[in-house]
């Protein structure tokens, strides 16, 4: 992990980010007066599987009560009775 002085990081931020994006570097440690103060890392996308319908068929629900269902629908539509 390369160590970069803070003043250099300020002036070369675009190049540092490009190095992270391209994979040329994994991370940079930013130092001030020789003391590490920050680490610059790339954002790694988190793989997400299928989400919609992921629990389909895993839960059993009863038939909704029509008056309660109408009241809840009305709340979503801004109708407060």
C-alpha positions, -999 to 999 in steps of 0.1 A, spaced: 0 0 0 17 32 -12 21 61 12 12 95 -1 18 129 16 -14 149 22 -2 178 0 6 154 -28 -28 137 -24 -46 171 -26 -29 180 -59 -30 145 -75 -64 132 -63 -77 125 -99 -46 104 -107 -49 85 -74 -86 77 -81 -78 66 -116 -51 42 -103 -77 27 -79 -103 24 -107 -79 8 -131 -67 -17 -104 -31 -5 -107 -33 1 -69 -54 -15 -42 -53 15 -17 -33 45 -6 -23 56 29 -24 94 32 1 108 57 5 142 73 40 149 87 48 113 85 18 101 105 -9 81 87 -42 99 88 -64 83 61 -67 55 37 -81 59 2 -98 28 -11 -119 19 -41 -156 12 -36 -162 -25 -44 -197 -32 -56 -215 -56 -34 -231 -84 -54 -268 -86 -49 -289 -115 -59 -325 -114 -70 -345 -96 -44 -380 -92 -57 -400 -123 -50 -371 -139 -30 -395 -151 -3 -423 -161 -26 -440 -192 -13 -421 -192 21 -449 -175 41 -486 -183 44 -510 -154 49 -547 -155 56 -572 -138 33 -574 -101 40 -605 -86 56 -621 -64 29 -629 -35 52 -594 -34 67 -578 -38 32 -599 -8 20 -589 13 50 -552 6 44 -555 13 7 -572 46 15 -544 56 38 -519 50 10 -540 71 -13 -543 99 12 -579 92 22 -582 93 59 -617 84 71 
